[in-house]
Amino acid sequence: MLAKRTHFIPVLVLCAAFPAVALAASGGDSAAPRIGVADAEPVKIAVLHRPVASFHQTIRTTVERIEAARRARLRRERRRLFASLPGGVSTATLEAIAACESGGDPTAVSADGSYRGKYQFSVGTWESVGGSGDPAAASEREQDHRAALLYAASGSSPWPVCG
């Protein structure tokens, strides 16, 4: 009886410290599942999937809103910039030039490709009045504004046939 008591306290301490050891040591029914570290499954982080996806969606939405606000601000600035024609040039004068040069088509390109847009700007002339890129790709308002700048500076001479 004494031998049993000397092992009782260390076994009790082990059982309290390691519940899996206690369950395995309890023996019990051999059909009962054994629980131990080898049988443990990793914790699934699927519970984090929804919050992470929501966070990513929030970031995408915020970036889209910032971009939309930037585009709206640029549109407002361009509208303000091109709201009135410089140099007192009338829209009737510009419409007549555009009708003669391109039929009023802002995407028109000459047969050889050297004259582009509603007013058939050459790239050099377009750049001389502050334009950048392809004149035929610019908005109609911008083309009108740049043509008015050119007309205010040079009169009708840039359009010898139509001016």
N, C-alpha and C positions, 0 to 999 in steps of 0.2 A: 504494500500500500504506500510505502514511503517513496518508492521510485516513481510512482504515478504522480505524486504531488510535486516532486521536484521539476517535472517537465510541464506541469499544468500552467504555471505562471508564464514561462517563455512562450508557450503555444498561445496563451491568451493574449499576450502582447503582440505577437505576430498576426494573430487574427484581427486585432483591432487596427494594426498598422496597414495590413494588406488584405482588404476584403476579398480580393480575388483568390488569395491563398486560402482564406477561411472557407470560401465556397468550394474550392477544389479539395481541400482537406476534409471537408465534412462528409465526403464520400457520397452517401445518398444513393439514389436510384441511378443505375448506369445508363438508363434511357434519357435522363435529364441532360440538357445541353451543358457542356462545360464552358465556363466563362474564364477567360484568361487574356493575357496580353497578345498572345498569338492569334486569338480569335477576334480581336478588336478590329473594327472598321474605321477608316479615317473619317473625320467629321466632314460632312458635305457642306460646301459653302454656297449651295444653291439659294440659301436665304439671302445672300448678298447680291444675287443676280439682279433682282428687281430694283433695289436702290441704286446700284451702279448704272443700270440702263437708264433709270430716271435722271441720274446726274448727268450722264452723257447727253441725253435729250435736252436737258436744261441748257447745257453748254452750247449745243447746236442751235437751239432757239435763240439764245442770247447773241451768238455770233451773227445769225441771220438778221436779227433786229438791228444790230449795230451797222451791218452792211446796208440794210434798207434805209436807215436814217442817213448814212453817208451819201447814198445815191440820191435821196430826196434833197439833201442839202446842195449837192452838186447841180441837180436840176434847177433848184431855185436860183442859185448863183448864175447859171447860164441864162435862165429866163430874164433875170435882172440885167445881165450884161448885154443881151441881145434884144431887149424890149424896145429900144428906140434905135433908129438908124443914125449913125454919126454923120457929121458934116452937112446936115440939112438935106440929104439926098432923099428924094421922094420914092415911095414904094412903086409908083407908076413907072418911073424911070427904070428901076431895077427889074420890074416885071417885063418891060419891053425888051430889055437886054437879054433876060433869061429866056423869053419866048423865042427870040431870034437865035440865040446860041445853042440851046438844048431842047427847045420846046417846053421849057419849064421843068424838066426832069432833073432832080437833084442827084440822081445816080448815073447820069449820062457820062459816057466815055467816048472820046473821039476814036475814029477808025484806027489810027496809029497809036492810041493810048497816051499821047502826050498832053492832052487837054481833058480835064476831068471836072465833073460836077455841073451844077445848074448854070454856072457862068463860064464854064470851060476854062478853069484856071490851069496854068502850067504849075508844076510843083514849086518852082522858084518864085513865081508871083504869089502863090498861096502862102509860102513861108514869109515873103516880104511884108505881108499884112498880118502876121502873127499866127497864121494857121500852122497846124502840125499834122503829119500823117497824110492820108489820102483825102483830097478835097471831096471826092465822090462819096466817101464814107462818112463825112461830117453831116451834122443835122442841117436841115434846110435853113433854119434860123441862123446857124453859124455861117453858112454860105452867104446868106443875105447880108449879114453883118460885115463879113470880110469884103464882099463886093462893094458895100457902101463905103468902107474905109478906102478901098482902092479908087473908087469913083471920086471921093472927096480929095484924095491926094493927086490923082492924075487925070480926072475928067473922063471923057469917053475914049481917050486914046488907047487904053488896053483892049478895047473892042472896036477895032477899025471898021468892021463891016456893020456891026449891030449897035454901036454906041451912038 
